[in-house]
Amino acid sequence: MSRLRWAVQSDHWAPSPSEFELLLSLLPEGERNACTRFTQVQDRKRAVVSRLLQRAAAAATLGLPHSAVLVERTRGGKPYVANKDSRPQHAPNWNYSVSHEGDYVILASEPVAICGCDVAAPQQVRRSRGEPLADFFRSFQRQLTASEWASIRAAGTSDAAQEEQFRKLWSLKEAFVKATGEGLGFELGNAEFIITGRTATVSVKGEPRPDWTFHLHELGNGHWVSVARAPPSAVVDAWGGFTATFQKTSFAPGEWQAQLLAPEPPFVTLSVADLLPEGQRGAYEAAGGELF
Protein backbone atom coordinates (compact mmCIF):
# COMPACT_ATOMS: atom_id res chain seq x y z
CA MET A 1 0.00 0.00 0.00
CA SER A 2 2.96 2.40 0.26
CA ARG A 3 3.86 2.32 -3.47
CA LEU A 4 0.67 3.74 -4.96
CA ARG A 5 -0.18 4.41 -8.60
CA TRP A 6 -3.62 6.06 -8.72
CA ALA A 7 -5.47 7.80 -11.55
CA VAL A 8 -8.85 9.56 -11.70
CA GLN A 9 -10.41 10.31 -15.06
CA SER A 10 -11.77 13.75 -14.28
CA ASP A 11 -12.44 15.14 -17.74
CA HIS A 12 -15.97 13.72 -18.11
CA TRP A 13 -16.90 14.04 -14.43
CA ALA A 14 -19.71 16.60 -14.16
CA PRO A 15 -20.45 17.23 -10.48
CA SER A 16 -23.59 19.06 -9.42
CA PRO A 17 -23.10 22.28 -7.41
CA SER A 18 -24.10 20.53 -4.18
CA GLU A 19 -21.75 17.62 -4.91
CA PHE A 20 -18.86 19.99 -5.57
CA GLU A 21 -19.58 22.01 -2.43
CA LEU A 22 -19.56 18.84 -0.34
CA LEU A 23 -16.15 17.88 -1.70
CA LEU A 24 -14.80 21.35 -1.02
CA SER A 25 -16.06 21.12 2.57
CA LEU A 26 -13.74 18.15 3.14
CA LEU A 27 -10.69 20.34 2.54
CA PRO A 28 -9.05 22.90 4.85
CA GLU A 29 -9.86 26.53 4.12
CA GLY A 30 -6.54 27.24 2.41
CA GLU A 31 -6.97 24.32 0.05
CA ARG A 32 -10.59 25.27 -0.68
CA ASN A 33 -9.48 28.75 -1.62
CA ALA A 34 -6.73 27.37 -3.84
CA CYS A 35 -9.32 25.33 -5.74
CA THR A 36 -11.95 28.03 -6.14
CA ARG A 37 -9.54 30.69 -7.40
CA PHE A 38 -9.53 28.92 -10.77
CA THR A 39 -12.02 30.39 -13.22
CA GLN A 40 -12.27 27.40 -15.56
CA VAL A 41 -14.49 24.51 -14.44
CA GLN A 42 -12.02 21.86 -15.62
CA ASP A 43 -9.23 23.47 -13.59
CA ARG A 44 -11.40 23.58 -10.49
CA LYS A 45 -12.30 19.92 -10.88
CA ARG A 46 -8.66 18.88 -11.30
CA ALA A 47 -7.62 20.93 -8.28
CA VAL A 48 -10.23 19.33 -6.03
CA VAL A 49 -9.49 15.80 -7.23
CA SER A 50 -5.75 16.33 -6.79
CA ARG A 51 -6.18 17.40 -3.17
CA LEU A 52 -8.60 14.58 -2.41
CA LEU A 53 -6.13 12.11 -3.93
CA GLN A 54 -3.39 13.37 -1.63
CA ARG A 55 -5.51 13.01 1.48
CA ALA A 56 -6.82 9.59 0.49
CA ALA A 57 -3.29 8.34 -0.20
CA ALA A 58 -2.02 9.60 3.16
CA ALA A 59 -4.98 8.07 4.97
CA ALA A 60 -4.52 4.71 3.22
CA THR A 61 -0.75 4.53 3.72
CA LEU A 62 -0.09 6.32 6.99
CA GLY A 63 -3.33 5.53 8.80
CA LEU A 64 -4.13 9.19 9.37
CA PRO A 65 -7.73 10.39 9.54
CA HIS A 66 -8.64 12.15 6.32
CA SER A 67 -9.29 15.44 8.14
CA ALA A 68 -6.02 15.25 10.09
CA VAL A 69 -3.70 15.08 7.07
CA LEU A 70 -1.45 18.16 7.03
CA VAL A 71 -0.23 18.95 3.52
CA GLU A 72 2.50 21.51 3.08
CA ARG A 73 4.70 22.51 0.14
CA THR A 74 8.37 23.11 -0.38
CA ARG A 75 9.60 26.43 -1.70
CA GLY A 76 9.61 24.84 -5.16
CA GLY A 77 5.98 23.77 -4.77
CA LYS A 78 6.38 20.03 -4.06
CA PRO A 79 3.55 18.85 -1.75
CA TYR A 80 4.25 16.56 1.19
CA VAL A 81 2.55 15.24 4.33
CA ALA A 82 3.96 17.24 7.22
CA ASN A 83 2.39 15.29 10.13
CA LYS A 84 5.17 14.48 12.60
CA ASP A 85 6.10 10.86 13.31
CA SER A 86 3.59 9.65 10.73
CA ARG A 87 5.85 7.40 8.64
CA PRO A 88 5.57 3.67 9.40
CA GLN A 89 8.66 1.48 9.60
CA HIS A 90 8.03 -0.09 6.20
CA ALA A 91 7.73 3.36 4.54
CA PRO A 92 10.20 5.61 6.39
CA ASN A 93 10.33 8.31 3.70
CA TRP A 94 6.80 7.97 2.34
CA ASN A 95 6.17 10.75 -0.15
CA TYR A 96 4.15 11.32 -3.29
CA SER A 97 3.79 13.36 -6.45
CA VAL A 98 0.69 14.52 -8.30
CA SER A 99 0.03 15.66 -11.84
CA HIS A 100 -2.92 16.49 -14.07
CA GLU A 101 -3.34 17.08 -17.76
CA GLY A 102 -5.96 16.17 -20.32
CA ASP A 103 -8.36 13.51 -19.04
CA TYR A 104 -6.46 12.46 -15.91
CA VAL A 105 -5.40 13.48 -12.43
CA ILE A 106 -2.74 11.10 -11.09
CA LEU A 107 -0.80 10.34 -7.91
CA ALA A 108 2.26 8.15 -7.42
CA SER A 109 4.00 7.46 -4.12
CA GLU A 110 7.12 5.72 -2.85
CA PRO A 111 8.02 4.31 0.57
CA VAL A 112 11.75 5.19 0.51
CA ALA A 113 12.77 6.71 -2.83
CA ILE A 114 11.69 10.24 -3.67
CA CYS A 115 8.80 10.20 -6.11
CA GLY A 116 8.07 12.41 -9.09
CA CYS A 117 5.32 11.83 -11.65
CA ASP A 118 3.87 13.57 -14.67
CA VAL A 119 1.08 12.87 -17.14
CA ALA A 120 1.36 14.21 -20.70
CA ALA A 121 -1.78 14.42 -22.83
CA PRO A 122 -1.97 14.47 -26.64
CA GLN A 123 -1.48 17.91 -28.14
CA GLN A 124 -5.11 18.36 -29.08
CA VAL A 125 -4.92 22.16 -29.05
CA ARG A 126 -2.07 22.18 -31.57
CA ARG A 127 -3.92 19.83 -33.90
CA SER A 128 -7.18 21.79 -33.69
CA ARG A 129 -5.36 24.98 -34.67
CA GLY A 130 -3.59 23.29 -37.54
CA GLU A 131 -0.14 24.22 -36.25
CA PRO A 132 2.55 22.22 -38.10
CA LEU A 133 4.35 19.74 -35.88
CA ALA A 134 7.74 21.25 -36.77
CA ASP A 135 6.60 24.66 -35.51
CA PHE A 136 5.30 23.14 -32.29
CA PHE A 137 8.60 21.34 -31.72
CA ARG A 138 10.62 24.47 -32.45
CA SER A 139 9.19 26.20 -29.37
CA PHE A 140 10.76 23.43 -27.22
CA GLN A 141 14.11 23.32 -28.99
CA ARG A 142 16.25 24.15 -25.95
CA GLN A 143 14.37 21.92 -23.51
CA LEU A 144 15.40 18.69 -25.30
CA THR A 145 18.91 17.58 -26.20
CA ALA A 146 20.19 16.72 -29.68
CA SER A 147 20.03 13.02 -28.80
CA GLU A 148 16.42 13.33 -27.63
CA TRP A 149 15.39 15.16 -30.80
CA ALA A 150 17.08 12.38 -32.79
CA SER A 151 15.00 9.80 -30.90
CA ILE A 152 11.84 11.72 -31.82
CA ARG A 153 12.76 11.68 -35.51
CA ALA A 154 13.65 7.99 -35.25
CA ALA A 155 10.25 7.16 -33.74
CA GLY A 156 8.67 7.22 -37.22
CA THR A 157 7.73 9.46 -40.10
CA SER A 158 4.18 10.15 -38.95
CA ASP A 159 3.24 13.11 -36.78
CA ALA A 160 1.50 10.76 -34.35
CA ALA A 161 4.63 8.66 -33.74
CA GLN A 162 6.89 11.66 -33.26
CA GLU A 163 4.41 13.44 -31.03
CA GLU A 164 4.07 10.34 -28.85
CA GLN A 165 7.84 10.13 -28.37
CA PHE A 166 7.86 13.82 -27.48
CA ARG A 167 5.16 13.24 -24.84
CA LYS A 168 7.20 10.46 -23.26
CA LEU A 169 10.33 12.60 -23.07
CA TRP A 170 8.46 15.63 -21.80
CA SER A 171 6.75 13.64 -19.05
CA LEU A 172 10.14 12.20 -18.01
CA LYS A 173 11.63 15.67 -17.67
CA GLU A 174 8.67 16.90 -15.65
CA ALA A 175 8.81 13.82 -13.40
CA PHE A 176 12.51 14.54 -12.78
CA VAL A 177 11.78 18.12 -11.70
CA LYS A 178 8.81 17.07 -9.58
CA ALA A 179 10.98 14.56 -7.75
CA THR A 180 13.67 17.09 -6.84
CA GLY A 181 11.17 19.84 -6.07
CA GLU A 182 13.38 22.37 -7.81
CA GLY A 183 10.57 23.71 -9.97
CA LEU A 184 11.29 26.33 -12.61
CA GLY A 185 14.87 26.76 -11.40
CA PHE A 186 16.05 23.71 -13.32
CA GLU A 187 16.91 23.92 -17.01
CA LEU A 188 15.17 20.92 -18.60
CA GLY A 189 17.80 20.61 -21.32
CA ASN A 190 20.33 19.61 -18.64
CA ALA A 191 18.55 16.27 -18.13
CA GLU A 192 18.88 13.81 -21.03
CA PHE A 193 16.82 10.63 -21.18
CA ILE A 194 17.26 7.32 -22.95
CA ILE A 195 14.04 5.30 -23.19
CA THR A 196 14.20 1.51 -23.34
CA GLY A 197 10.74 -0.01 -23.56
CA ARG A 198 8.82 1.11 -20.49
CA THR A 199 11.86 2.30 -18.49
CA ALA A 200 14.31 5.16 -18.90
CA THR A 201 17.67 6.35 -17.60
CA VAL A 202 18.88 9.92 -17.12
CA SER A 203 22.13 11.85 -17.42
CA VAL A 204 22.39 15.28 -15.81
CA LYS A 205 24.79 17.74 -17.45
CA GLY A 206 26.36 14.81 -19.26
CA GLU A 207 26.83 12.64 -16.15
CA PRO A 208 24.88 9.35 -15.97
CA ARG A 209 22.76 9.02 -12.83
CA PRO A 210 22.36 5.31 -12.08
CA ASP A 211 20.89 6.19 -8.67
CA TRP A 212 17.67 7.23 -10.45
CA THR A 213 15.16 5.09 -12.31
CA PHE A 214 12.08 5.92 -14.39
CA HIS A 215 9.02 3.94 -15.45
CA LEU A 216 6.58 4.82 -18.24
CA HIS A 217 2.87 3.98 -18.23
CA GLU A 218 0.32 4.40 -21.00
CA LEU A 219 -3.11 5.50 -19.84
CA GLY A 220 -6.15 5.84 -22.06
CA ASN A 221 -6.48 8.11 -25.09
CA GLY A 222 -2.77 8.59 -25.69
CA HIS A 223 -1.84 9.87 -22.23
CA TRP A 224 1.68 8.92 -21.11
CA VAL A 225 2.82 8.93 -17.49
CA SER A 226 6.38 8.90 -16.17
CA VAL A 227 7.24 7.96 -12.58
CA ALA A 228 10.65 8.77 -11.13
CA ARG A 229 12.39 7.13 -8.19
CA ALA A 230 15.17 9.37 -6.87
CA PRO A 231 17.61 9.30 -3.95
CA PRO A 232 16.74 11.48 -0.93
CA SER A 233 19.91 13.49 -1.57
CA ALA A 234 18.39 14.78 -4.85
CA VAL A 235 15.72 16.84 -3.09
CA VAL A 236 15.96 20.63 -3.22
CA ASP A 237 14.25 21.89 -0.06
CA ALA A 238 15.24 25.43 0.92
CA TRP A 239 12.90 25.53 3.92
CA GLY A 240 13.78 22.03 5.17
CA GLY A 241 10.26 20.91 6.04
CA PHE A 242 10.07 18.06 3.53
CA THR A 243 13.53 16.61 4.23
CA ALA A 244 12.75 16.75 7.97
CA THR A 245 10.17 13.99 7.38
CA PHE A 246 12.80 11.55 6.05
CA GLN A 247 13.68 8.74 8.44
CA LYS A 248 16.11 6.90 6.16
CA THR A 249 18.84 8.68 4.19
CA SER A 250 21.75 6.20 4.30
CA PHE A 251 21.75 2.76 2.71
CA ALA A 252 23.78 -0.41 3.04
CA PRO A 253 25.39 -1.89 -0.09
CA GLY A 254 22.64 -3.12 -2.38
CA GLU A 255 19.88 -1.60 -0.28
CA TRP A 256 19.32 1.39 -2.56
CA GLN A 257 19.47 -0.78 -5.65
CA ALA A 258 16.66 -2.86 -4.19
CA GLN A 259 14.47 0.25 -4.08
CA LEU A 260 15.23 1.05 -7.72
CA LEU A 261 14.56 -2.52 -8.85
CA ALA A 262 11.34 -3.05 -6.86
CA PRO A 263 8.47 -4.05 -9.18
CA GLU A 264 6.59 -1.14 -10.71
CA PRO A 265 2.84 -1.46 -10.05
CA PRO A 266 0.31 -0.50 -12.72
CA PHE A 267 -1.92 2.51 -12.34
CA VAL A 268 -5.31 1.83 -10.79
CA THR A 269 -8.25 3.94 -11.94
CA LEU A 270 -10.35 5.29 -9.08
CA SER A 271 -13.60 7.21 -8.91
CA VAL A 272 -14.06 10.43 -6.97
CA ALA A 273 -16.11 8.49 -4.42
CA ASP A 274 -13.12 6.22 -3.78
CA LEU A 275 -11.22 9.23 -2.43
CA LEU A 276 -13.74 10.07 0.30
CA PRO A 277 -13.66 9.12 3.97
CA GLU A 278 -15.98 6.18 4.59
CA GLY A 279 -18.30 8.28 6.74
CA GLN A 280 -18.88 10.84 3.99
CA ARG A 281 -20.04 8.56 1.21
CA GLY A 282 -23.69 8.62 2.21
CA ALA A 283 -23.70 12.43 2.21
CA TYR A 284 -21.88 12.42 -1.12
CA GLU A 285 -24.50 10.18 -2.68
CA ALA A 286 -27.27 12.36 -1.25
CA ALA A 287 -25.61 15.41 -2.86
CA GLY A 288 -25.81 13.73 -6.26
CA GLY A 289 -22.47 11.93 -6.35
CA GLU A 290 -22.10 8.46 -7.82
CA LEU A 291 -20.57 5.83 -5.53
CA PHE A 292 -19.69 3.38 -8.32
C-alpha positions as CSV (number, residue, x, y, z in Angstrom):
1,M,0.0,0.0,0.0
2,S,3.0,2.4,0.3
3,R,3.9,2.3,-3.5
4,L,0.7,3.7,-5.0
5,R,-0.2,4.4,-8.6
6,W,-3.6,6.1,-8.7
7,A,-5.5,7.8,-11.6
8,V,-8.8,9.6,-11.7
9,Q,-10.4,10.3,-15.1
10,S,-11.8,13.8,-14.3
11,D,-12.4,15.1,-17.7
12,H,-16.0,13.7,-18.1
13,W,-16.9,14.0,-14.4
14,A,-19.7,16.6,-14.2
15,P,-20.5,17.2,-10.5
16,S,-23.6,19.1,-9.4
17,P,-23.1,22.3,-7.4
18,S,-24.1,20.5,-4.2
19,E,-21.8,17.6,-4.9
20,F,-18.9,20.0,-5.6
21,E,-19.6,22.0,-2.4
22,L,-19.6,18.8,-0.3
23,L,-16.2,17.9,-1.7
24,L,-14.8,21.4,-1.0
25,S,-16.1,21.1,2.6
26,L,-13.7,18.1,3.1
27,L,-10.7,20.3,2.5
28,P,-9.1,22.9,4.9
29,E,-9.9,26.5,4.1
30,G,-6.5,27.2,2.4
31,E,-7.0,24.3,0.0
32,R,-10.6,25.3,-0.7
33,N,-9.5,28.8,-1.6
34,A,-6.7,27.4,-3.8
35,C,-9.3,25.3,-5.7
36,T,-12.0,28.0,-6.1
37,R,-9.5,30.7,-7.4
38,F,-9.5,28.9,-10.8
39,T,-12.0,30.4,-13.2
40,Q,-12.3,27.4,-15.6
41,V,-14.5,24.5,-14.4
42,Q,-12.0,21.9,-15.6
43,D,-9.2,23.5,-13.6
44,R,-11.4,23.6,-10.5
45,K,-12.3,19.9,-10.9
46,R,-8.7,18.9,-11.3
47,A,-7.6,20.9,-8.3
48,V,-10.2,19.3,-6.0
49,V,-9.5,15.8,-7.2
50,S,-5.7,16.3,-6.8
51,R,-6.2,17.4,-3.2
52,L,-8.6,14.6,-2.4
53,L,-6.1,12.1,-3.9
54,Q,-3.4,13.4,-1.6
55,R,-5.5,13.0,1.5
56,A,-6.8,9.6,0.5
57,A,-3.3,8.3,-0.2
58,A,-2.0,9.6,3.2
59,A,-5.0,8.1,5.0
60,A,-4.5,4.7,3.2
61,T,-0.8,4.5,3.7
62,L,-0.1,6.3,7.0
63,G,-3.3,5.5,8.8
64,L,-4.1,9.2,9.4
65,P,-7.7,10.4,9.5
66,H,-8.6,12.2,6.3
67,S,-9.3,15.4,8.1
68,A,-6.0,15.3,10.1
69,V,-3.7,15.1,7.1
70,L,-1.5,18.2,7.0
71,V,-0.2,18.9,3.5
72,E,2.5,21.5,3.1
73,R,4.7,22.5,0.1
74,T,8.4,23.1,-0.4
75,R,9.6,26.4,-1.7
76,G,9.6,24.8,-5.2
77,G,6.0,23.8,-4.8
78,K,6.4,20.0,-4.1
79,P,3.6,18.9,-1.7
80,Y,4.2,16.6,1.2
81,V,2.6,15.2,4.3
82,A,4.0,17.2,7.2
83,N,2.4,15.3,10.1
84,K,5.2,14.5,12.6
85,D,6.1,10.9,13.3
86,S,3.6,9.7,10.7
87,R,5.9,7.4,8.6
88,P,5.6,3.7,9.4
89,Q,8.7,1.5,9.6
90,H,8.0,-0.1,6.2
91,A,7.7,3.4,4.5
92,P,10.2,5.6,6.4
93,N,10.3,8.3,3.7
94,W,6.8,8.0,2.3
95,N,6.2,10.7,-0.2
96,Y,4.2,11.3,-3.3
97,S,3.8,13.4,-6.4
98,V,0.7,14.5,-8.3
99,S,0.0,15.7,-11.8
100,H,-2.9,16.5,-14.1
101,E,-3.3,17.1,-17.8
102,G,-6.0,16.2,-20.3
103,D,-8.4,13.5,-19.0
104,Y,-6.5,12.5,-15.9
105,V,-5.4,13.5,-12.4
106,I,-2.7,11.1,-11.1
107,L,-0.8,10.3,-7.9
108,A,2.3,8.1,-7.4
109,S,4.0,7.5,-4.1
110,E,7.1,5.7,-2.9
111,P,8.0,4.3,0.6
112,V,11.7,5.2,0.5
113,A,12.8,6.7,-2.8
114,I,11.7,10.2,-3.7
115,C,8.8,10.2,-6.1
116,G,8.1,12.4,-9.1
117,C,5.3,11.8,-11.6
118,D,3.9,13.6,-14.7
119,V,1.1,12.9,-17.1
120,A,1.4,14.2,-20.7
121,A,-1.8,14.4,-22.8
122,P,-2.0,14.5,-26.6
123,Q,-1.5,17.9,-28.1
124,Q,-5.1,18.4,-29.1
125,V,-4.9,22.2,-29.1
126,R,-2.1,22.2,-31.6
127,R,-3.9,19.8,-33.9
128,S,-7.2,21.8,-33.7
129,R,-5.4,25.0,-34.7
130,G,-3.6,23.3,-37.5
131,E,-0.1,24.2,-36.2
132,P,2.6,22.2,-38.1
133,L,4.4,19.7,-35.9
134,A,7.7,21.2,-36.8
135,D,6.6,24.7,-35.5
136,F,5.3,23.1,-32.3
137,F,8.6,21.3,-31.7
138,R,10.6,24.5,-32.4
139,S,9.2,26.2,-29.4
140,F,10.8,23.4,-27.2
141,Q,14.1,23.3,-29.0
142,R,16.2,24.2,-25.9
143,Q,14.4,21.9,-23.5
144,L,15.4,18.7,-25.3
145,T,18.9,17.6,-26.2
146,A,20.2,16.7,-29.7
147,S,20.0,13.0,-28.8
148,E,16.4,13.3,-27.6
149,W,15.4,15.2,-30.8
150,A,17.1,12.4,-32.8
151,S,15.0,9.8,-30.9
152,I,11.8,11.7,-31.8
153,R,12.8,11.7,-35.5
154,A,13.6,8.0,-35.2
155,A,10.2,7.2,-33.7
156,G,8.7,7.2,-37.2
157,T,7.7,9.5,-40.1
158,S,4.2,10.2,-38.9
159,D,3.2,13.1,-36.8
160,A,1.5,10.8,-34.3
161,A,4.6,8.7,-33.7
162,Q,6.9,11.7,-33.3
163,E,4.4,13.4,-31.0
164,E,4.1,10.3,-28.9
165,Q,7.8,10.1,-28.4
166,F,7.9,13.8,-27.5
167,R,5.2,13.2,-24.8
168,K,7.2,10.5,-23.3
169,L,10.3,12.6,-23.1
170,W,8.5,15.6,-21.8
171,S,6.7,13.6,-19.0
172,L,10.1,12.2,-18.0
173,K,11.6,15.7,-17.7
174,E,8.7,16.9,-15.7
175,A,8.8,13.8,-13.4
176,F,12.5,14.5,-12.8
177,V,11.8,18.1,-11.7
178,K,8.8,17.1,-9.6
179,A,11.0,14.6,-7.7
180,T,13.7,17.1,-6.8
181,G,11.2,19.8,-6.1
182,E,13.4,22.4,-7.8
183,G,10.6,23.7,-10.0
184,L,11.3,26.3,-12.6
185,G,14.9,26.8,-11.4
186,F,16.0,23.7,-13.3
187,E,16.9,23.9,-17.0
188,L,15.2,20.9,-18.6
189,G,17.8,20.6,-21.3
190,N,20.3,19.6,-18.6
191,A,18.6,16.3,-18.1
192,E,18.9,13.8,-21.0
193,F,16.8,10.6,-21.2
194,I,17.3,7.3,-23.0
195,I,14.0,5.3,-23.2
196,T,14.2,1.5,-23.3
197,G,10.7,0.0,-23.6
198,R,8.8,1.1,-20.5
199,T,11.9,2.3,-18.5
200,A,14.3,5.2,-18.9
201,T,17.7,6.4,-17.6
202,V,18.9,9.9,-17.1
203,S,22.1,11.8,-17.4
204,V,22.4,15.3,-15.8
205,K,24.8,17.7,-17.5
206,G,26.4,14.8,-19.3
207,E,26.8,12.6,-16.1
208,P,24.9,9.3,-16.0
209,R,22.8,9.0,-12.8
210,P,22.4,5.3,-12.1
211,D,20.9,6.2,-8.7
212,W,17.7,7.2,-10.5
213,T,15.2,5.1,-12.3
214,F,12.1,5.9,-14.4
215,H,9.0,3.9,-15.4
216,L,6.6,4.8,-18.2
217,H,2.9,4.0,-18.2
218,E,0.3,4.4,-21.0
219,L,-3.1,5.5,-19.8
220,G,-6.2,5.8,-22.1
221,N,-6.5,8.1,-25.1
222,G,-2.8,8.6,-25.7
223,H,-1.8,9.9,-22.2
224,W,1.7,8.9,-21.1
225,V,2.8,8.9,-17.5
226,S,6.4,8.9,-16.2
227,V,7.2,8.0,-12.6
228,A,10.7,8.8,-11.1
229,R,12.4,7.1,-8.2
230,A,15.2,9.4,-6.9
231,P,17.6,9.3,-4.0
232,P,16.7,11.5,-0.9
233,S,19.9,13.5,-1.6
234,A,18.4,14.8,-4.9
235,V,15.7,16.8,-3.1
236,V,16.0,20.6,-3.2
237,D,14.2,21.9,-0.1
238,A,15.2,25.4,0.9
239,W,12.9,25.5,3.9
240,G,13.8,22.0,5.2
241,G,10.3,20.9,6.0
242,F,10.1,18.1,3.5
243,T,13.5,16.6,4.2
244,A,12.7,16.7,8.0
245,T,10.2,14.0,7.4
246,F,12.8,11.6,6.1
247,Q,13.7,8.7,8.4
248,K,16.1,6.9,6.2
249,T,18.8,8.7,4.2
250,S,21.7,6.2,4.3
251,F,21.8,2.8,2.7
252,A,23.8,-0.4,3.0
253,P,25.4,-1.9,-0.1
254,G,22.6,-3.1,-2.4
255,E,19.9,-1.6,-0.3
256,W,19.3,1.4,-2.6
257,Q,19.5,-0.8,-5.7
258,A,16.7,-2.9,-4.2
259,Q,14.5,0.3,-4.1
260,L,15.2,1.0,-7.7
261,L,14.6,-2.5,-8.8
262,A,11.3,-3.1,-6.9
263,P,8.5,-4.1,-9.2
264,E,6.6,-1.1,-10.7
265,P,2.8,-1.5,-10.1
266,P,0.3,-0.5,-12.7
267,F,-1.9,2.5,-12.3
268,V,-5.3,1.8,-10.8
269,T,-8.3,3.9,-11.9
270,L,-10.3,5.3,-9.1
271,S,-13.6,7.2,-8.9
272,V,-14.1,10.4,-7.0
273,A,-16.1,8.5,-4.4
274,D,-13.1,6.2,-3.8
275,L,-11.2,9.2,-2.4
276,L,-13.7,10.1,0.3
277,P,-13.7,9.1,4.0
278,E,-16.0,6.2,4.6
279,G,-18.3,8.3,6.7
280,Q,-18.9,10.8,4.0
281,R,-20.0,8.6,1.2
282,G,-23.7,8.6,2.2
283,A,-23.7,12.4,2.2
284,Y,-21.9,12.4,-1.1
285,E,-24.5,10.2,-2.7
286,A,-27.3,12.4,-1.3
287,A,-25.6,15.4,-2.9
288,G,-25.8,13.7,-6.3
289,G,-22.5,11.9,-6.4
290,E,-22.1,8.5,-7.8
291,L,-20.6,5.8,-5.5
292,F,-19.7,3.4,-8.3
